[in-house]
Amino acid sequence: MTPIRWFLHRAVAALALAVVIAGCAAAPPTEPPRVMKEGDFKTLAGHWTGASDVQGELSSEIEGIISENGAFWIADRRPNAVQTPGTMKIVDGGVQYDSAKSEGKMTFHETSTAWVWKWQGVTKDGGRRVSNQLTKSK
């Protein structure tokens, strides 16, 4: 192998490694779900943004607000979208939710820079799978 060819192979390998490392840094893995206790909704209160994935529908960009008492609302990020209210309650360290459109379980995860709010539920109009994920900066 010529020195130039050897150098090009090494340069391409180094570039590929840099891309992989940058990709991992951009989306840090989340920790296991937070074990919830009384008063945790105060820490999680505020504005969240993310995506909704309801079985049989196109994914959509959503936003939500969590109140200190566990009440929340979610809305599509389109103009004039209707807010869907809901409530969360802590049960055995986890979170169960009930909203006007769906019900199920929620988890909260923490990264070094953000909180991640994940939903796993079913719709009330036919049992379609709901899998939302939103984030809030720390």
Secondary structure, DSSP 4 states (H G I P E B T S, - for coil): --HHHHHHHHHHHHHHHHHHHHHHHHSPPPPSPP---TTHHHHH-EEEEEEE-BTTS--EEEEEEE-TTSEEEEEESSTTPPPEEEEEEEETTEEEEEESSEEEEEEEEE-SSEEEEEEEEEETTT--EE--EEEEE-
